[in-house]
Amino acid sequence: KITEVMDTFEKQFEDLDLQAAYMDDAIGDSVAGATPQSEVNKLMQQVAEEHNLEVTSEFLGGAVPLTSQPAASHAKPVEDP
């Protein structure tokens, strides 16, 4: 009896895993196609500039990570009263 229950559980688990993978693919495909790549690249470049990062063209294609450059301090010095 326990073996039968475990077999049923395993089958249900595999079915659920397959359904979840199918839904992940469907949602991923719809979301990925919702935003044009040029807008994504533009936003990444804007954020990189704001944080003094260098973005290579390969990164925009997904191949190379961001490289950090020394950031200039944007904080104003605090003056004593």
N, C-alpha and C positions, 0 to 999 in steps of 0.2 A: 504494500500500500504506500509506504514512504517513497519507494522508487518511482511509483506512478505519479505521485504528487510532485516530486522533484523534476521529473521529465516534463510535466505540464508547465511547471514554473519556468524551466529553462526555455521551452518553446515560446511561452508568452514573453519572456525577457528578450529573446532574439527578435520576435516580431516588433516589440516596442522599440528596440534599438534600431531596427531597419526603418521604422516609421519616423523616428527622431532624426536619423540621418537624411531621409528624404525631405523632411520639413526644413532642416538646416540648409540643405542645398537650394531648395526653392526660395527660401527667405533671403539667403545670401545672394542668389542670382538677381532677385528683384531689387534688393538694396544697392548692390554693386552697379546696376545699370541706371539707377535713379539720378546719380550725380555725374555729370560729365568729367572726364579725366582732366581736362584743362582747368576746370574750377578747383579740383582737388590739388593739382600742382601749384596753382596760383596761391591758394590758401597756405600750403606747406611753405612756399617761398616767403610769404608774408610773415608767418610765425617765425621762420628761421631768421629773417632780418630783424624782427623785434627782439630776438634773444641772442643776437650776434652769433648765429650758427651759419656754417657753410653747407649748402645743399648741392651735391653734385648731380649732374644729369642722370647718372646711373641710378642714384637713389630715387629720383622721381619715377624711374622705371621699376623700382623695387629691388635693385641689386646691391646697392652699397649704403651703409648706414650714415647717419649724420656725423660730421666731425665737428668738434667744439673748438672755438677760437676763444682767446682771452676776452672776457666781457669787460666792457668799460663800465665803470660804476655810474649808475644813474642817480644814486642817492646824493642829496645835498648835505654838505657838512653842517652839523649842528653847532650853532654859535652859543657861547656862554652868555647868560643874561647880564 
